[in-house]
Amino acid sequence: MKLILSILAFFIILNANNYTFGQQVIPLYEGKIPNSKETPDKEHENSSHFVSKVSRPTLTVYQPSAGLAKGMAMIVCPGGGYAMLNMNMEGNKVAQQLNAVGITAFVLKYRLPDDSTMVDKSIGPLQDAQRAILILKTRAKEWNIDTTRIGIMGFSAGGHLAVCAATHFSKSFIENPSKISLRPDFMILVYPVISFTDSLAQKNSRTALVGKTPNAEQIAFFSGELQVNSNTPPAFILHAGDDGVVSVRNSIAFYLALQKNKVPSGLHIFPTGQHGFFKQPASTAWFGYCTQWLHENGWLK
């Protein structure tokens, strides 16, 4: 009997740690992927579930139980400095947390910038984020989601991608013949890369996306704090003051730009937590702050 119980416990743990089992995985594009070159698929996932060399983007759908679903959706963009994707800690596990409060989650495995797989590597991730928003809006009934409550959440460089999607939605970088709005309704940014300016940039992320010598136009385009206007979606931003990878001044600069443009937003800075929220209080408190903000602002009804 003890042996049987041990085996059952093993499979329960295995299932919990591999939550993508049984979930719906959707190729982001049908047919040719825009802005792509014909190359072999070299995607690789290591033992820590970091995925590199992504050239075939997907969405993985996590649906809460029918009785719990609130009709709200969140696109989740994992981080990894535009060099890899932290698909487990900043993707699959976050999706489980979102499901637990009734939010339908869509984990975006976006293309990673690479001159060998893309014509213009700098816009590949943004194209994928826009495509994800378009899919959610055109297939909303399939997942019982409200098209006026579709948010985008990003971690680190994934936060930079979320900001790009939320500040450059007026121009479509993908085919959108019906001219469906690509504006997310709100954004959740967790220790995000925001700026590509010399004083704030996380240099590895900037180099991966636009190269070692970006021009002034590229720096401005990919600096979220310089792209905010009155139509930018509301944001809730979380960061740790002791972040040694992405300076907390990124989040402060973006929050000030939102305030200047009268975009209702929130900012919470933990005294400690480091990059990745590995330390208290950020490690256990951050998600509670997110859900509180979503409730208070009417997104999580």
N, C-alpha and C positions, 0 to 999 in steps of 0.2 A: 504493500500500500504506500509506504514512504517513497519507494522508487517512482510509482505512478504519479504521486503528488509532486515530486521533484521535476519530473518530465513536463507535467502540466504547467508548473511555475516557470520553467525555462521557456516554454512557447509563449506564455503570456508576456514575459519580459521581452522576448524576441519581437513579438508583434508590436509592443509599445515602442520599441526602439526603431522600428522600421514602419512608421506610420503611413508611408506612401503605399504600402501593400493595400490593394483594393480601391485605391483612389483613381480618379480619372485623369489621365495624362493626355494633353492635347497638343499636337504640333501647332506652333504659332502661325504657320503659313501653309496654305495649300499650293502645291506646285513649287515654282522657283522662289527662293527666298530673296527679297529685294536687296540690292547693294551687296550681293554675295558673289564670290568666285567659285567655280567648279573645283572643289578640292575634296580629298578624302576626309571622313569624319575622324578626327584625332582626339575627341573628348576623352578625358581621363578623370576618374574619381579615386582619391587616395583613401587610406584606412580611416581618416578623420572626417570623411565625407566632404572634403573640399574638392570642387570640380573645376578643372582647367580646360582650356582650349575648346570652349563651347562655340560651335558654329551652327548647330541645329536647335534653335530656341523652342522651349515648350512652356505650357502652363500646366501645373498640377492642381487639381480642384479638390479642396477639402470642404465637405458639406457637414454642417452640424445636424443633429437629429431633428426630425421634422417638428417635433414639439418645442424645440429650443430655438429654431431659426428665427432671426429677427428681420430678415429681408435685406440686410445690409451686406455689402461685399468689400473685401480688402485685397488689393494686389500687393503682394509681398516681394520686395526686391532685396535679396541677400547681398551682403558686402563681400569684399575681398580685393579691394584696390584695383578693380578692373583687370586683375590678373588671374583671379580665381573666384569661385563663389562658395560661400559658407552655407551650403544647402541644408545642413542639419540644424545647427544652432540658430541661424538667422532665416531659416526657411521652414522646414518641416515642423520643428518644435514650436515655432511661433504660430504656425497654422493650427496646431492642436490647441494652443491657448486661445486663439480667436474663436475656434469652434466651441470651446467650453462656455463662452459668453454669447453664443448664438450668431456669430459672424461667419459668413461663407468666405473662405480664404482661397486665394489663387496665388500659388508660389511661382514666380516668374524666373525661369532659367534663361537669362538673356545672353545674347552673343557677347563674347569678350573681344575687345579690340585687337585686331590682328591684320596687318597688311596682306598677309598671305591668303586670308579668307574673305576679306571685304574690299570693295573699291574705295570707300571712305570709312575707315574704321571709327572715326569720331562720332558718326551719327548712328552706327549700328545699334547700340544699346537703346538710344532714344526711339528709334524705329520700333524696336521690340516692345518698349513700354507703351507706345501709342497703339500698337497692334493689340496688346492685351486689353487696353481700355475699350477699343473698338469691338473686340470679341465679347466682352462683358455686356456692352450696351446692345449689341445685336442679338445676343442669345440669353438675355436676362430672364425671359420666361422659363427657359430650360432649367435654371437654377433657382427660380423664385426669388429673384433679387430686384430691388427697387433701383431704377436707373438714376434716381436723384440722390442715392446714398452709396456711391462707389468711391472708395478712398484708395490712396496709394501709400504704402509704408515702405521705408527704406532704411537700411543699416549701413553706416559708413559710406563707402562708394555707392552702395545701393540707395542711400539717402540722396546722394548727388544725382543719381538717375531719377529718383522720384521728384526732386526739385526741377530738373530739366523738363520732365513731363508736365509739371504743374506751371511752368513759366513759359513754355514754348508751344502750348496747345493750339494757338491760333494759326500756326502753319503746320500742315500735314506733311510728314516725311514718308508717309506710306500711301498706298492707294486707298482713297476714301470717296468713291464716286457719289455717295448719298450725302456727303458733307455732314456726317454725324459729328457732334461736338466731341472733341478728344480731351476736354477739360475734366480732370478728376474733381470730385466735389470737395475733398479735403485731403490733407496729407499728415502722416505721422512720421517724424524724422528722428531717428535714434543714432546718437553720436555721428551726425552726418558730415560728410565732406560737402562744403557749400561753395567755396570760392577757389578760383584758379589764379587769383592775383598773387604776386610774389610774397606779399606779407602774410597771407593766410593759407596758401595752398598746401595740401598734402602732396608733396612733389611726386611720389611714386604713382599716385592715382592720376595726376595731371599728365605725367609722361606716358603712362599706358594709353591714355585716351587721345592725346593730341601731340605727343612727341616731345622731345627735349627742347625744341625751340618754337613754341607756339607764337603766332603773331597776336597783335593787340586785339584784333577782331575775335579770334578764337577765345582768348582769355576773357573778354567781356561776355561773349555768348554763353560760356560755360561757368560764369560766376553768378550764382543764383541771386545774391544780394543786389546785383546790378540789373536784374531782369524783372524785379517785382513791380507790379502796377496795381491799380485798384480792383482789377478783375482776377488777381491771383487768388487761388483757393485758400481758405483758412488752414492753419498749420498748428500742430502741437509738436514741440521740439524738446527732446531730452538729451542731456549731455552730462558728463562728469568733469568737474573742475580739474581733476588730476589726470585727464586724458593726455598721454604722452605721444600719441600717434596723430590724432586730428585735434588741433587746438580748439578749445571751447569757444574761442573768439569767432569761429565759423558760425556757430549757432547764434551767438549774440548779434553778429552783424546781420544775419538773415532776419532775426526777430525785429531788430530796429528798422530794417527796410519794410517789413510788414506793417509795423506800427506807423511809420511815416506815410504809408499808403492807405491807412485806416482799414487794414485787413484784420478781422478779429482772430487772434491767435494766442497761443500759450507757450511759455518756456519754463522748463524746470531743470535746474542745474543741481546735481548731487555733489556734495563735497568730495566724495570718493566713489570710485567705481571703475576707473581706468577705461581704456578702450576695449569694448566688448562687454562692459558691465560685469567683470569677473569678481568684483569686490562689493561688499555691502557699503551703503544701503541700496545702491543702484541695482545690484544683482537680483534682489527679490521684490523691490518696490516699483520698478519701472512700469510693469504692465498694469498694475493697479492705477497708476496715474493716467495711463492711456485710456482705460475704460471709463474712468471718472470724467475725463474731458469729453469723451464721445457721448456719454450720458448727458452731461451738462449742456452740450451744444445740439442735442436733438438728433444726432446721427444714429445712436444706438437706442432705438425706441423700445 
